[in-house]
Amino acid sequence: MPAVKVPATEAEPVKRKLKKLGIYDGKRRPRREGNFVLLPVTDSPQVQGMGYEVLDVELPLRPERQIYKNLETVLADRLTPEELKYLRRYDVIGDIAVVQIPRELRHRVDDIVWGLRKVHPFIRVVAQKGFHEGAFRIREYSIIWGERRLETIHKENGVEIKVDLSRAFFNPRMKGERYRLAQLVRDGERILIPFAGVLPYALVIARYKRVRITAVELNEEAYRLGLENIELNRKRLKGEIEFIPGNAFDVLPELPTYDRVISPTPRDVDALALTLSKAERWLHYYDFVHEADIEDFKARIIEACALQGKECAVKVKKVSDFKPHVFKVCADVEFTKAKNWS
Ligand SMILES: C[S@@+](CC[C@H](N)C(=O)[O-])C[C@H]1O[C@@H](n2cnc3c(N)ncnc32)[C@H](O)[C@@H]1O
């Protein structure tokens, strides 16, 4: 079966491109060979035109997945159609599956664990996410199956991210968003990331671009994990990351301005004026906004820019749904006429 041979450093972007073109063969696993990766592709004429060497190789089929497409299919024989409606979306973080089990399915926990293990045979822990959120946006979890730990290494966008769900915030659903930002960034930029957590944004951007990133985080546990993550990925990173512990509202005023600021703002924190003041060309500001208020949100940003003597163009993108009609959004702010424009 065909596979394209790509340099390991380009494997992630090429894989995405292949998926976008619909010619990536997800039924087989890629294989590392020295400094190259063999990516499985379908038998399509498009593959030849991509400029990569195409080989005929046996790549192993992904176990189980080809049979069990998703949890709902797997559980269709065990749960009633009524019960299946209560199944919630779940996350797989490293080898931990994180689920929310509503009251209506509590008697089906064993079946759900069985189904998760069928769909994801590599998981070693199934944790139930509590509804209550503590300091630093950390949820309460209870382990319902497997090893008694909430620490794992999550692979995403070509980096490894050590996370500990009991100590620091991490959201695997932002994978696409992190990749989007890494594509926008250009080599040579200086970037500031307050509210940096265990450094997922910084690592993904530094993985692909020769940039200098300064990141700031208040939670000491997230800071410690972030430092470990820099070491864990050291050999993969093109860019440099400086990580500063502390409160963004104390630290940022002491820092210079940057080409780009990325603010994964915690909920209910208003860091707009602070982050705008540090951005020379671009700001990516995350917030939670009701869909009816998106135009007001844009207007608020334009007004905040004007107050700082800047003109800006703002595009607001819905990143994920949060609750009915309320979205996590990212405002991509570009300064059209900035104070120190060169
Ligand atoms: C929404 S999370 C984002 C974390 C990370 N960027 C990510 O995407 O995984 C917000 C982060 O901001 C941190 N935080 C909250 N208040 C802060 C403050 N005043 N200064 C610096 N970091 C803060 C929290 O500990 C948390 O890690």
The ligand as a Gaussian input file, in Angstrom:
#p B3LYP/6-31G(d) Opt

LIG

0 1
 C       -7.679000      29.058000      30.338000
 S       -6.231000      28.488000      31.146000
 C       -5.156000      28.402000      29.738000
 C       -3.930000      27.614000      29.999000
 C       -3.122000      27.283000      28.739000
 N       -2.845000      28.450000      27.959000
 C       -3.818000      26.224000      27.927000
 O       -4.418000      26.557000      26.902000
 O       -3.767000      25.044000      28.306000
 C       -5.716000      29.913000      31.983000
 C       -4.402000      29.785000      32.720000
 O       -4.118000      31.043000      33.320000
 C       -3.555000      30.838000      34.604000
 N       -3.810000      32.071000      35.361000
 C       -4.951000      32.456000      35.973000
 N       -4.809000      33.690000      36.475000
 C       -3.562000      34.108000      36.144000
 C       -2.835000      35.320000      36.365000
 N       -3.375000      36.329000      37.009000
 N       -1.583000      35.412000      35.866000
 C       -1.017000      34.363000      35.175000
 N       -1.646000      33.203000      34.954000
 C       -2.904000      33.076000      35.432000
 C       -4.266000      29.600000      35.128000
 O       -3.500000      28.961000      36.108000
 C       -4.395000      28.770000      33.853000
 O       -3.263000      27.939000      33.685000

